[in-house]
């Protein structure tokens, strides 16, 4: 009986060691993959040769899961495809979906990494120094709002609001407030209402039924983006401030505004009152 128990114990220990040996590399790969996930930028080359000065070449890399994009790399100026990271051999293998007119191109780099820096060395022993960009996918983004009094939505679908201008007359210290009415066309507006679990998008008809007279509402404006404005960089396009109806902005609004508040998001051109 004792011999049987010993054999069972030995079997359990053997299986545990095998599983640990298998899980270890998998755990290492998962940790490394998470560390590499994000946007990296750096440079390679540069220097002087025979009196000619060469500027370093900007290199940028985006890794999301098993997807990769490269820009400015040697032999891979614009490349996207799949990436495989092997911590055992400290190599990164990139299999391209397309690069120029070539298909299924495979490039391999040796790497040395810290949490915020990465050195990739290609098959010609040329190294590229990269730094991880400090970027956030799920921030509480800044939002610019106007808080106004709404008088309702009329049959034409116009949001009617009242704004006030402060006035002082004579030598008195009393401040008077002059009401100024405005109407916004809502055909292109996004309408949201703050609920316990965040903001919910609703229709103009739903807003008309629920909006009470003299209710305080929030108004925001979408910013215009010119697709041609990319800071002179092919890989990156700066879009400006987060759009007020983006997920990043809605997280902020959900934490800031009172439940039941309406948020109207209009095109940027409506920010300027019509004469």
Secondary structure, 3 states (H helix, E strand, C coil): CHHHHHHHHHHHHHHHHHHHHHHHHHHHHHHHHHHHCEEEEEEECCEEECCEEECCEEEEEEEECCEEEEEEECCEEEEEEEEEEECCCCEEEEEEEEECCECCCEEEEEEEECCCEEEEECCCCCEEEEEECCCCCCCCCCCCCEEEEEEEECCCCEEEEEEEEEEECCCCCCEEEEEEEEEEECCCCEEEEEECCEEEEECHHHHHHHCCCCEEEEEEECCCCCCCCCCCCCCCCCCCCCCCCCHHHHHHHHHHCCCCCEEEEECHHHHCCCC
